[in-house]
Amino acid sequence: MSAGIHNIVIAGAGQAGATVALGLRKAGFAGALTLVGDEPHAPYERPQLSKEMLQAEAGDHRTIKSLADYEGQGIRLELGRRVSEVDAAGRRVVLDDGGAIEYDALVIATGVKPRRLPDAFHDPERVRYLRTVEDSRLLREDIGAGRSLAIIGGGVIGLEVAASARAAGCQVTVVEAADRLMSRSVDEVVSDYLDRTHRRNGVDIRYGVVASELLPDGALRLSDDSLISAERVLVGIGVTPNISGFETLGITDAAGVRVDGAGRSAIQGIYATGDVASQPNDRGFGRIETWANAQDHASNLVKTLLGEEALYQAPTWFWSDQGPSNLQVVGNALEGARVIRGDERGEAFSVFWLDGDRVTGCASVNAPKDMAMARRWVRQGARVDPVRLADTSIELRHCAV
């Protein structure tokens, strides 16, 4: 146990914050624990918002634990509240209702918020963002009513929603400013697969353009002066860190709250985890906006809080279900020597990335067994024979050297 830590406040009651609180209790921490969250709900995981919650037959969202579970474990929940000010010298947080809570350790797990379109596109009846349970419920109503949907941004969220909306029979147009889909996460081979799959499913995809005008007749004008049907518009153009209340502490950067490999900020007693954490990486510092990182980085932070020197070194991994297609990515799937295993024009293949003969990344399409091995290889820094790796007649386990 870290000396002097008897009272922990966690700002942010999402997946990462809940993982820290529950992990501390499981590890035997008996001190005071307070979770402060700006939503009225018990903590929940967000991937369901763009996946199962959009299905017509879906029920309401699933929470990580019930309110009674937190009460039973002595975890105080301050829901519908946020930290508005931090007195780092006095180790005290002030909430937006004026209430104050003292702490020995403060964990910032406030996550991120959607990047918004300019004010000219502000129309709560037509323009949607997807970050909360309420956002997902509204979007499910739109899809259930069969409204035409323009999706601004061809990233994970946009493509998952596109698949769900098409399954319900909606007219869907994806507007992507870049020249391919998911360009920040995958290479051209995987982008081409996604383009083929979504077009075959009836999605209209426009590249190299942006939204320029929201028209009152249910249309959206694009920057090339074309018009698309847009009874509803979903914006998925990235996120920004939720650092309100922490900006004056001197511990933030452009990505979020900067921390070292153990989750510690530059101020003693203040930590950060989850999407808001600007973590060390090969290029310096940055956010890792994945379910796995929110879970695993938070679990690692529990060790830090309990006095164990534990550096977080898990490789990046995420998945995306887009209709019948399952995409998984581990490590860096954009740089190095590319080795394609399987038919890149087919429905199942993997793209491995090597530094010399060491596996540094992989993107798999409908190939979960490939990904299971790839995750192990990336984590271990395994070496492989690239010629054997490209030969699907050879079992993956026999490609390692």
Contacts in CASP RR format, 6 or more apart in sequence:
PFRMAT RR
TARGET T0000
AUTHOR 0000-0000-0000
METHOD contacts of the structure
MODEL  1
MSAGIHNIVIAGAGQAGATVALGLRKAGFAGALTLVGDEPHAPYERPQLS
KEMLQAEAGDHRTIKSLADYEGQGIRLELGRRVSEVDAAGRRVVLDDGGA
IEYDALVIATGVKPRRLPDAFHDPERVRYLRTVEDSRLLREDIGAGRSLA
IIGGGVIGLEVAASARAAGCQVTVVEAADRLMSRSVDEVVSDYLDRTHRR
NGVDIRYGVVASELLPDGALRLSDDSLISAERVLVGIGVTPNISGFETLG
ITDAAGVRVDGAGRSAIQGIYATGDVASQPNDRGFGRIETWANAQDHASN
LVKTLLGEEALYQAPTWFWSDQGPSNLQVVGNALEGARVIRGDERGEAFS
VFWLDGDRVTGCASVNAPKDMAMARRWVRQGARVDPVRLADTSIELRHCA
V
1 29 0 8 1.000
1 306 0 8 1.000
1 307 0 8 1.000
2 105 0 8 1.000
2 304 0 8 1.000
2 305 0 8 1.000
2 306 0 8 1.000
2 307 0 8 1.000
4 104 0 8 1.000
5 104 0 8 1.000
5 105 0 8 1.000
5 305 0 8 1.000
6 31 0 8 1.000
6 32 0 8 1.000
6 104 0 8 1.000
7 31 0 8 1.000
7 32 0 8 1.000
7 102 0 8 1.000
7 103 0 8 1.000
7 104 0 8 1.000
7 105 0 8 1.000
8 24 0 8 1.000
8 29 0 8 1.000
8 31 0 8 1.000
8 32 0 8 1.000
8 33 0 8 1.000
8 34 0 8 1.000
8 103 0 8 1.000
8 104 0 8 1.000
8 105 0 8 1.000
8 106 0 8 1.000
8 107 0 8 1.000
8 305 0 8 1.000
9 34 0 8 1.000
9 36 0 8 1.000
9 83 0 8 1.000
9 93 0 8 1.000
9 101 0 8 1.000
9 103 0 8 1.000
9 105 0 8 1.000
9 106 0 8 1.000
9 107 0 8 1.000
10 17 0 8 1.000
10 20 0 8 1.000
10 21 0 8 1.000
10 33 0 8 1.000
10 34 0 8 1.000
10 35 0 8 1.000
10 36 0 8 1.000
10 106 0 8 1.000
10 107 0 8 1.000
10 109 0 8 1.000
11 36 0 8 1.000
11 37 0 8 1.000
11 82 0 8 1.000
11 83 0 8 1.000
11 93 0 8 1.000
11 106 0 8 1.000
11 107 0 8 1.000
11 108 0 8 1.000
11 109 0 8 1.000
11 110 0 8 1.000
12 35 0 8 1.000
12 36 0 8 1.000
12 37 0 8 1.000
12 38 0 8 1.000
12 82 0 8 1.000
12 108 0 8 1.000
12 109 0 8 1.000
12 110 0 8 1.000
12 111 0 8 1.000
13 35 0 8 1.000
13 36 0 8 1.000
13 37 0 8 1.000
13 38 0 8 1.000
13 39 0 8 1.000
13 42 0 8 1.000
13 43 0 8 1.000
13 77 0 8 1.000
13 79 0 8 1.000
14 37 0 8 1.000
14 43 0 8 1.000
14 44 0 8 1.000
14 45 0 8 1.000
14 46 0 8 1.000
14 64 0 8 1.000
14 109 0 8 1.000
14 111 0 8 1.000
15 43 0 8 1.000
15 44 0 8 1.000
15 45 0 8 1.000
15 46 0 8 1.000
15 64 0 8 1.000
15 274 0 8 1.000
15 291 0 8 1.000
15 294 0 8 1.000
15 295 0 8 1.000
15 298 0 8 1.000
16 109 0 8 1.000
16 111 0 8 1.000
16 273 0 8 1.000
16 274 0 8 1.000
16 275 0 8 1.000
16 294 0 8 1.000
16 295 0 8 1.000
16 297 0 8 1.000
16 298 0 8 1.000
17 35 0 8 1.000
17 43 0 8 1.000
17 107 0 8 1.000
17 109 0 8 1.000
17 273 0 8 1.000
17 274 0 8 1.000
17 298 0 8 1.000
18 35 0 8 1.000
18 43 0 8 1.000
18 64 0 8 1.000
18 65 0 8 1.000
19 294 0 8 1.000
19 295 0 8 1.000
19 298 0 8 1.000
19 299 0 8 1.000
19 302 0 8 1.000
20 107 0 8 1.000
20 109 0 8 1.000
20 273 0 8 1.000
20 298 0 8 1.000
20 301 0 8 1.000
20 302 0 8 1.000
20 305 0 8 1.000
21 33 0 8 1.000
21 35 0 8 1.000
21 70 0 8 1.000
21 75 0 8 1.000
22 64 0 8 1.000
22 65 0 8 1.000
22 73 0 8 1.000
22 75 0 8 1.000
23 299 0 8 1.000
23 302 0 8 1.000
24 33 0 8 1.000
24 302 0 8 1.000
24 305 0 8 1.000
24 306 0 8 1.000
25 33 0 8 1.000
25 73 0 8 1.000
25 74 0 8 1.000
25 75 0 8 1.000
27 302 0 8 1.000
27 306 0 8 1.000
29 305 0 8 1.000
29 306 0 8 1.000
32 76 0 8 1.000
33 74 0 8 1.000
33 75 0 8 1.000
33 76 0 8 1.000
34 75 0 8 1.000
34 76 0 8 1.000
34 77 0 8 1.000
34 78 0 8 1.000
34 101 0 8 1.000
35 43 0 8 1.000
35 70 0 8 1.000
35 75 0 8 1.000
35 76 0 8 1.000
35 77 0 8 1.000
35 78 0 8 1.000
36 78 0 8 1.000
36 81 0 8 1.000
36 82 0 8 1.000
36 83 0 8 1.000
36 93 0 8 1.000
36 95 0 8 1.000
36 101 0 8 1.000
37 77 0 8 1.000
37 78 0 8 1.000
37 79 0 8 1.000
37 80 0 8 1.000
37 81 0 8 1.000
37 82 0 8 1.000
38 80 0 8 1.000
38 81 0 8 1.000
38 82 0 8 1.000
39 79 0 8 1.000
39 80 0 8 1.000
39 132 0 8 1.000
39 133 0 8 1.000
40 79 0 8 1.000
40 80 0 8 1.000
41 61 0 8 1.000
41 63 0 8 1.000
41 79 0 8 1.000
41 133 0 8 1.000
42 63 0 8 1.000
42 64 0 8 1.000
42 65 0 8 1.000
42 66 0 8 1.000
42 67 0 8 1.000
42 70 0 8 1.000
42 77 0 8 1.000
42 79 0 8 1.000
43 63 0 8 1.000
43 64 0 8 1.000
43 65 0 8 1.000
44 61 0 8 1.000
44 62 0 8 1.000
44 63 0 8 1.000
44 64 0 8 1.000
44 133 0 8 1.000
45 62 0 8 1.000
45 64 0 8 1.000
45 291 0 8 1.000
46 131 0 8 1.000
46 291 0 8 1.000
47 291 0 8 1.000
48 61 0 8 1.000
48 62 0 8 1.000
48 136 0 8 1.000
49 61 0 8 1.000
49 130 0 8 1.000
49 131 0 8 1.000
49 132 0 8 1.000
49 133 0 8 1.000
49 135 0 8 1.000
49 136 0 8 1.000
50 130 0 8 1.000
50 136 0 8 1.000
50 156 0 8 1.000
50 157 0 8 1.000
50 158 0 8 1.000
50 160 0 8 1.000
50 161 0 8 1.000
50 164 0 8 1.000
51 160 0 8 1.000
51 164 0 8 1.000
51 321 0 8 1.000
52 58 0 8 1.000
53 59 0 8 1.000
53 61 0 8 1.000
53 133 0 8 1.000
53 136 0 8 1.000
53 137 0 8 1.000
53 140 0 8 1.000
54 136 0 8 1.000
54 139 0 8 1.000
54 140 0 8 1.000
54 143 0 8 1.000
54 161 0 8 1.000
54 164 0 8 1.000
54 165 0 8 1.000
55 140 0 8 1.000
55 164 0 8 1.000
56 140 0 8 1.000
56 143 0 8 1.000
56 144 0 8 1.000
56 168 0 8 1.000
58 140 0 8 1.000
60 133 0 8 1.000
61 133 0 8 1.000
61 136 0 8 1.000
67 77 0 8 1.000
70 76 0 8 1.000
70 77 0 8 1.000
78 95 0 8 1.000
78 101 0 8 1.000
81 95 0 8 1.000
81 96 0 8 1.000
81 97 0 8 1.000
82 95 0 8 1.000
82 96 0 8 1.000
82 110 0 8 1.000
82 244 0 8 1.000
83 93 0 8 1.000
83 94 0 8 1.000
83 95 0 8 1.000
83 96 0 8 1.000
83 110 0 8 1.000
83 245 0 8 1.000
83 246 0 8 1.000
84 94 0 8 1.000
84 95 0 8 1.000
84 96 0 8 1.000
84 98 0 8 1.000
84 244 0 8 1.000
84 245 0 8 1.000
85 93 0 8 1.000
85 94 0 8 1.000
85 245 0 8 1.000
86 92 0 8 1.000
86 93 0 8 1.000
86 94 0 8 1.000
86 106 0 8 1.000
86 245 0 8 1.000
86 246 0 8 1.000
86 249 0 8 1.000
86 270 0 8 1.000
87 93 0 8 1.000
87 94 0 8 1.000
88 249 0 8 1.000
88 267 0 8 1.000
88 270 0 8 1.000
90 102 0 8 1.000
91 102 0 8 1.000
91 103 0 8 1.000
91 104 0 8 1.000
91 106 0 8 1.000
91 269 0 8 1.000
92 100 0 8 1.000
92 101 0 8 1.000
92 102 0 8 1.000
92 103 0 8 1.000
93 100 0 8 1.000
93 101 0 8 1.000
93 103 0 8 1.000
93 106 0 8 1.000
94 100 0 8 1.000
95 101 0 8 1.000
104 269 0 8 1.000
105 269 0 8 1.000
105 270 0 8 1.000
105 271 0 8 1.000
105 305 0 8 1.000
106 269 0 8 1.000
106 270 0 8 1.000
106 271 0 8 1.000
107 271 0 8 1.000
107 272 0 8 1.000
107 273 0 8 1.000
107 301 0 8 1.000
107 305 0 8 1.000
108 246 0 8 1.000
108 257 0 8 1.000
108 265 0 8 1.000
108 270 0 8 1.000
108 271 0 8 1.000
108 272 0 8 1.000
108 273 0 8 1.000
108 276 0 8 1.000
108 277 0 8 1.000
109 272 0 8 1.000
109 273 0 8 1.000
109 274 0 8 1.000
109 276 0 8 1.000
109 298 0 8 1.000
110 241 0 8 1.000
110 242 0 8 1.000
110 243 0 8 1.000
110 246 0 8 1.000
110 276 0 8 1.000
111 241 0 8 1.000
111 242 0 8 1.000
111 274 0 8 1.000
111 275 0 8 1.000
111 276 0 8 1.000
112 239 0 8 1.000
112 240 0 8 1.000
112 241 0 8 1.000
112 242 0 8 1.000
112 275 0 8 1.000
112 276 0 8 1.000
112 287 0 8 1.000
112 289 0 8 1.000
113 131 0 8 1.000
113 239 0 8 1.000
113 240 0 8 1.000
113 241 0 8 1.000
113 242 0 8 1.000
114 129 0 8 1.000
114 130 0 8 1.000
114 131 0 8 1.000
114 235 0 8 1.000
114 236 0 8 1.000
114 237 0 8 1.000
114 238 0 8 1.000
114 239 0 8 1.000
115 235 0 8 1.000
115 236 0 8 1.000
115 237 0 8 1.000
115 238 0 8 1.000
115 239 0 8 1.000
115 240 0 8 1.000
116 129 0 8 1.000
116 235 0 8 1.000
117 127 0 8 1.000
117 152 0 8 1.000
117 211 0 8 1.000
117 235 0 8 1.000
117 237 0 8 1.000
120 213 0 8 1.000
120 214 0 8 1.000
121 127 0 8 1.000
121 211 0 8 1.000
121 214 0 8 1.000
121 233 0 8 1.000
121 235 0 8 1.000
123 214 0 8 1.000
126 214 0 8 1.000
126 218 0 8 1.000
126 230 0 8 1.000
126 231 0 8 1.000
126 232 0 8 1.000
126 233 0 8 1.000
127 214 0 8 1.000
127 232 0 8 1.000
127 233 0 8 1.000
127 235 0 8 1.000
128 135 0 8 1.000
128 138 0 8 1.000
128 139 0 8 1.000
128 142 0 8 1.000
128 232 0 8 1.000
128 233 0 8 1.000
128 234 0 8 1.000
128 235 0 8 1.000
129 135 0 8 1.000
129 234 0 8 1.000
129 235 0 8 1.000
129 236 0 8 1.000
130 136 0 8 1.000
130 139 0 8 1.000
130 157 0 8 1.000
130 161 0 8 1.000
130 234 0 8 1.000
130 236 0 8 1.000
139 161 0 8 1.000
139 232 0 8 1.000
139 234 0 8 1.000
142 149 0 8 1.000
142 170 0 8 1.000
142 231 0 8 1.000
142 232 0 8 1.000
143 149 0 8 1.000
143 164 0 8 1.000
143 165 0 8 1.000
143 168 0 8 1.000
143 170 0 8 1.000
144 168 0 8 1.000
144 170 0 8 1.000
146 168 0 8 1.000
146 169 0 8 1.000
146 170 0 8 1.000
147 170 0 8 1.000
147 231 0 8 1.000
147 232 0 8 1.000
148 170 0 8 1.000
148 171 0 8 1.000
148 172 0 8 1.000
148 173 0 8 1.000
148 218 0 8 1.000
148 229 0 8 1.000
148 230 0 8 1.000
148 231 0 8 1.000
148 232 0 8 1.000
149 161 0 8 1.000
149 162 0 8 1.000
149 165 0 8 1.000
149 170 0 8 1.000
149 171 0 8 1.000
149 172 0 8 1.000
149 173 0 8 1.000
149 230 0 8 1.000
149 231 0 8 1.000
149 232 0 8 1.000
149 233 0 8 1.000
149 234 0 8 1.000
150 172 0 8 1.000
150 173 0 8 1.000
150 175 0 8 1.000
150 211 0 8 1.000
150 220 0 8 1.000
150 228 0 8 1.000
150 229 0 8 1.000
150 230 0 8 1.000
150 232 0 8 1.000
150 233 0 8 1.000
150 234 0 8 1.000
151 158 0 8 1.000
151 161 0 8 1.000
151 162 0 8 1.000
151 172 0 8 1.000
151 173 0 8 1.000
151 174 0 8 1.000
151 175 0 8 1.000
151 233 0 8 1.000
151 234 0 8 1.000
151 236 0 8 1.000
152 175 0 8 1.000
152 210 0 8 1.000
152 211 0 8 1.000
152 233 0 8 1.000
152 234 0 8 1.000
152 235 0 8 1.000
152 236 0 8 1.000
152 237 0 8 1.000
153 174 0 8 1.000
153 175 0 8 1.000
153 176 0 8 1.000
153 177 0 8 1.000
153 235 0 8 1.000
153 236 0 8 1.000
153 237 0 8 1.000
154 174 0 8 1.000
154 175 0 8 1.000
154 176 0 8 1.000
154 181 0 8 1.000
154 182 0 8 1.000
154 236 0 8 1.000
155 176 0 8 1.000
155 181 0 8 1.000
155 182 0 8 1.000
155 185 0 8 1.000
155 236 0 8 1.000
156 182 0 8 1.000
156 185 0 8 1.000
156 318 0 8 1.000
156 320 0 8 1.000
157 236 0 8 1.000
158 174 0 8 1.000
158 234 0 8 1.000
158 236 0 8 1.000
159 174 0 8 1.000
159 181 0 8 1.000
159 182 0 8 1.000
159 194 0 8 1.000
159 198 0 8 1.000
159 320 0 8 1.000
159 322 0 8 1.000
160 320 0 8 1.000
160 321 0 8 1.000
160 322 0 8 1.000
160 323 0 8 1.000
161 234 0 8 1.000
162 172 0 8 1.000
162 174 0 8 1.000
162 198 0 8 1.000
162 203 0 8 1.000
162 322 0 8 1.000
163 198 0 8 1.000
163 201 0 8 1.000
163 321 0 8 1.000
163 322 0 8 1.000
163 323 0 8 1.000
163 325 0 8 1.000
164 323 0 8 1.000
165 172 0 8 1.000
166 172 0 8 1.000
166 198 0 8 1.000
166 201 0 8 1.000
166 202 0 8 1.000
166 203 0 8 1.000
167 323 0 8 1.000
171 204 0 8 1.000
171 229 0 8 1.000
172 202 0 8 1.000
172 203 0 8 1.000
172 204 0 8 1.000
173 203 0 8 1.000
173 204 0 8 1.000
173 205 0 8 1.000
173 206 0 8 1.000
173 228 0 8 1.000
173 229 0 8 1.000
173 230 0 8 1.000
174 181 0 8 1.000
174 198 0 8 1.000
174 203 0 8 1.000
174 204 0 8 1.000
174 205 0 8 1.000
174 206 0 8 1.000
175 206 0 8 1.000
175 209 0 8 1.000
175 210 0 8 1.000
175 211 0 8 1.000
175 220 0 8 1.000
175 222 0 8 1.000
175 228 0 8 1.000
176 205 0 8 1.000
176 206 0 8 1.000
176 207 0 8 1.000
176 208 0 8 1.000
177 208 0 8 1.000
177 209 0 8 1.000
177 210 0 8 1.000
178 207 0 8 1.000
178 208 0 8 1.000
179 207 0 8 1.000
179 208 0 8 1.000
180 188 0 8 1.000
180 191 0 8 1.000
180 192 0 8 1.000
180 195 0 8 1.000
180 207 0 8 1.000
181 191 0 8 1.000
181 194 0 8 1.000
181 195 0 8 1.000
181 198 0 8 1.000
181 205 0 8 1.000
182 190 0 8 1.000
182 191 0 8 1.000
182 194 0 8 1.000
183 191 0 8 1.000
185 318 0 8 1.000
185 329 0 8 1.000
185 333 0 8 1.000
185 334 0 8 1.000
185 363 0 8 1.000
186 194 0 8 1.000
186 327 0 8 1.000
186 329 0 8 1.000
186 333 0 8 1.000
186 334 0 8 1.000
186 351 0 8 1.000
186 363 0 8 1.000
187 333 0 8 1.000
187 334 0 8 1.000
187 338 0 8 1.000
187 351 0 8 1.000
187 363 0 8 1.000
189 338 0 8 1.000
189 340 0 8 1.000
189 344 0 8 1.000
189 351 0 8 1.000
190 327 0 8 1.000
190 333 0 8 1.000
190 351 0 8 1.000
190 363 0 8 1.000
190 365 0 8 1.000
192 344 0 8 1.000
193 325 0 8 1.000
193 344 0 8 1.000
193 346 0 8 1.000
193 349 0 8 1.000
193 365 0 8 1.000
194 322 0 8 1.000
194 325 0 8 1.000
194 327 0 8 1.000
195 205 0 8 1.000
197 322 0 8 1.000
197 325 0 8 1.000
198 205 0 8 1.000
198 322 0 8 1.000
199 205 0 8 1.000
201 323 0 8 1.000
204 228 0 8 1.000
206 222 0 8 1.000
206 226 0 8 1.000
206 228 0 8 1.000
209 222 0 8 1.000
209 223 0 8 1.000
209 224 0 8 1.000
209 226 0 8 1.000
210 222 0 8 1.000
210 223 0 8 1.000
211 220 0 8 1.000
211 221 0 8 1.000
211 222 0 8 1.000
211 223 0 8 1.000
211 233 0 8 1.000
212 221 0 8 1.000
212 222 0 8 1.000
212 223 0 8 1.000
213 220 0 8 1.000
213 221 0 8 1.000
214 220 0 8 1.000
214 221 0 8 1.000
214 230 0 8 1.000
214 233 0 8 1.000
215 221 0 8 1.000
215 227 0 8 1.000
218 229 0 8 1.000
218 230 0 8 1.000
218 231 0 8 1.000
219 227 0 8 1.000
219 228 0 8 1.000
219 229 0 8 1.000
219 230 0 8 1.000
220 227 0 8 1.000
220 228 0 8 1.000
220 229 0 8 1.000
220 230 0 8 1.000
220 233 0 8 1.000
221 227 0 8 1.000
222 228 0 8 1.000
239 275 0 8 1.000
239 289 0 8 1.000
241 252 0 8 1.000
241 255 0 8 1.000
241 256 0 8 1.000
241 257 0 8 1.000
241 275 0 8 1.000
241 276 0 8 1.000
241 278 0 8 1.000
241 287 0 8 1.000
242 276 0 8 1.000
243 252 0 8 1.000
243 256 0 8 1.000
243 257 0 8 1.000
243 276 0 8 1.000
246 252 0 8 1.000
246 257 0 8 1.000
249 265 0 8 1.000
249 267 0 8 1.000
249 270 0 8 1.000
250 266 0 8 1.000
250 267 0 8 1.000
251 257 0 8 1.000
251 258 0 8 1.000
251 265 0 8 1.000
251 266 0 8 1.000
251 267 0 8 1.000
251 270 0 8 1.000
251 272 0 8 1.000
252 258 0 8 1.000
252 278 0 8 1.000
253 278 0 8 1.000
253 285 0 8 1.000
254 278 0 8 1.000
255 278 0 8 1.000
255 285 0 8 1.000
255 286 0 8 1.000
255 287 0 8 1.000
256 272 0 8 1.000
256 276 0 8 1.000
256 277 0 8 1.000
256 278 0 8 1.000
256 286 0 8 1.000
256 287 0 8 1.000
257 265 0 8 1.000
257 272 0 8 1.000
257 276 0 8 1.000
257 277 0 8 1.000
257 278 0 8 1.000
258 265 0 8 1.000
258 266 0 8 1.000
258 272 0 8 1.000
258 278 0 8 1.000
258 285 0 8 1.000
259 265 0 8 1.000
259 271 0 8 1.000
259 272 0 8 1.000
259 273 0 8 1.000
259 277 0 8 1.000
259 278 0 8 1.000
259 279 0 8 1.000
260 280 0 8 1.000
261 279 0 8 1.000
261 280 0 8 1.000
261 311 0 8 1.000
261 312 0 8 1.000
262 300 0 8 1.000
262 301 0 8 1.000
262 304 0 8 1.000
262 309 0 8 1.000
262 310 0 8 1.000
262 311 0 8 1.000
262 312 0 8 1.000
263 271 0 8 1.000
263 272 0 8 1.000
263 273 0 8 1.000
263 277 0 8 1.000
263 279 0 8 1.000
263 297 0 8 1.000
263 300 0 8 1.000
263 301 0 8 1.000
263 304 0 8 1.000
263 312 0 8 1.000
264 270 0 8 1.000
264 271 0 8 1.000
264 304 0 8 1.000
265 271 0 8 1.000
265 272 0 8 1.000
271 301 0 8 1.000
271 304 0 8 1.000
271 305 0 8 1.000
272 278 0 8 1.000
273 294 0 8 1.000
273 297 0 8 1.000
273 298 0 8 1.000
273 301 0 8 1.000
274 288 0 8 1.000
274 293 0 8 1.000
274 294 0 8 1.000
274 297 0 8 1.000
274 298 0 8 1.000
275 287 0 8 1.000
275 288 0 8 1.000
275 289 0 8 1.000
275 293 0 8 1.000
275 294 0 8 1.000
276 287 0 8 1.000
277 287 0 8 1.000
277 288 0 8 1.000
277 297 0 8 1.000
278 285 0 8 1.000
278 286 0 8 1.000
278 287 0 8 1.000
279 285 0 8 1.000
279 286 0 8 1.000
279 287 0 8 1.000
279 288 0 8 1.000
279 297 0 8 1.000
279 312 0 8 1.000
281 288 0 8 1.000
282 332 0 8 1.000
288 297 0 8 1.000
288 316 0 8 1.000
290 316 0 8 1.000
290 317 0 8 1.000
290 318 0 8 1.000
291 318 0 8 1.000
292 314 0 8 1.000
292 316 0 8 1.000
292 317 0 8 1.000
292 318 0 8 1.000
293 314 0 8 1.000
293 316 0 8 1.000
296 312 0 8 1.000
296 314 0 8 1.000
297 312 0 8 1.000
297 314 0 8 1.000
300 310 0 8 1.000
300 312 0 8 1.000
300 314 0 8 1.000
301 312 0 8 1.000
303 310 0 8 1.000
304 310 0 8 1.000
314 379 0 8 1.000
315 330 0 8 1.000
315 331 0 8 1.000
315 361 0 8 1.000
315 375 0 8 1.000
315 378 0 8 1.000
315 379 0 8 1.000
316 329 0 8 1.000
316 330 0 8 1.000
316 331 0 8 1.000
316 332 0 8 1.000
317 328 0 8 1.000
317 329 0 8 1.000
317 330 0 8 1.000
317 331 0 8 1.000
317 375 0 8 1.000
318 328 0 8 1.000
318 329 0 8 1.000
319 326 0 8 1.000
319 327 0 8 1.000
319 328 0 8 1.000
319 329 0 8 1.000
320 326 0 8 1.000
320 327 0 8 1.000
320 328 0 8 1.000
321 327 0 8 1.000
325 365 0 8 1.000
325 366 0 8 1.000
326 365 0 8 1.000
326 366 0 8 1.000
326 368 0 8 1.000
327 363 0 8 1.000
327 364 0 8 1.000
327 365 0 8 1.000
328 363 0 8 1.000
328 364 0 8 1.000
328 368 0 8 1.000
328 371 0 8 1.000
329 361 0 8 1.000
329 362 0 8 1.000
329 363 0 8 1.000
329 364 0 8 1.000
330 361 0 8 1.000
330 362 0 8 1.000
330 371 0 8 1.000
330 374 0 8 1.000
330 375 0 8 1.000
330 378 0 8 1.000
331 360 0 8 1.000
331 361 0 8 1.000
331 362 0 8 1.000
331 378 0 8 1.000
332 353 0 8 1.000
332 360 0 8 1.000
332 361 0 8 1.000
333 351 0 8 1.000
333 353 0 8 1.000
333 361 0 8 1.000
333 362 0 8 1.000
333 363 0 8 1.000
334 353 0 8 1.000
335 353 0 8 1.000
335 360 0 8 1.000
336 353 0 8 1.000
336 354 0 8 1.000
336 355 0 8 1.000
336 360 0 8 1.000
337 353 0 8 1.000
337 354 0 8 1.000
337 355 0 8 1.000
337 356 0 8 1.000
337 386 0 8 1.000
338 351 0 8 1.000
338 352 0 8 1.000
338 353 0 8 1.000
338 354 0 8 1.000
339 351 0 8 1.000
339 352 0 8 1.000
339 353 0 8 1.000
339 354 0 8 1.000
339 386 0 8 1.000
339 389 0 8 1.000
339 390 0 8 1.000
340 349 0 8 1.000
340 350 0 8 1.000
340 351 0 8 1.000
340 352 0 8 1.000
340 390 0 8 1.000
341 349 0 8 1.000
341 350 0 8 1.000
341 351 0 8 1.000
341 352 0 8 1.000
341 367 0 8 1.000
341 370 0 8 1.000
341 389 0 8 1.000
341 390 0 8 1.000
341 392 0 8 1.000
341 396 0 8 1.000
342 348 0 8 1.000
342 349 0 8 1.000
342 350 0 8 1.000
342 392 0 8 1.000
343 349 0 8 1.000
344 351 0 8 1.000
347 365 0 8 1.000
347 366 0 8 1.000
348 365 0 8 1.000
348 366 0 8 1.000
348 367 0 8 1.000
349 364 0 8 1.000
349 365 0 8 1.000
349 367 0 8 1.000
350 362 0 8 1.000
350 363 0 8 1.000
350 364 0 8 1.000
350 365 0 8 1.000
350 367 0 8 1.000
350 370 0 8 1.000
350 371 0 8 1.000
350 374 0 8 1.000
351 362 0 8 1.000
351 363 0 8 1.000
351 364 0 8 1.000
352 359 0 8 1.000
352 361 0 8 1.000
352 362 0 8 1.000
352 374 0 8 1.000
352 384 0 8 1.000
352 389 0 8 1.000
353 359 0 8 1.000
353 360 0 8 1.000
353 361 0 8 1.000
353 362 0 8 1.000
354 360 0 8 1.000
354 384 0 8 1.000
354 386 0 8 1.000
357 383 0 8 1.000
357 384 0 8 1.000
357 385 0 8 1.000
357 386 0 8 1.000
357 401 0 8 1.000
358 381 0 8 1.000
358 382 0 8 1.000
358 383 0 8 1.000
359 374 0 8 1.000
359 377 0 8 1.000
359 378 0 8 1.000
359 381 0 8 1.000
359 382 0 8 1.000
359 383 0 8 1.000
359 384 0 8 1.000
360 378 0 8 1.000
360 381 0 8 1.000
361 374 0 8 1.000
361 378 0 8 1.000
362 370 0 8 1.000
362 371 0 8 1.000
362 374 0 8 1.000
362 375 0 8 1.000
362 377 0 8 1.000
362 378 0 8 1.000
364 370 0 8 1.000
364 371 0 8 1.000
364 374 0 8 1.000
369 396 0 8 1.000
370 396 0 8 1.000
373 396 0 8 1.000
373 397 0 8 1.000
376 382 0 8 1.000
377 384 0 8 1.000
377 400 0 8 1.000
382 400 0 8 1.000
383 400 0 8 1.000
383 401 0 8 1.000
384 399 0 8 1.000
384 400 0 8 1.000
384 401 0 8 1.000
385 399 0 8 1.000
385 400 0 8 1.000
385 401 0 8 1.000
388 394 0 8 1.000
388 398 0 8 1.000
388 399 0 8 1.000
389 396 0 8 1.000
389 399 0 8 1.000
END
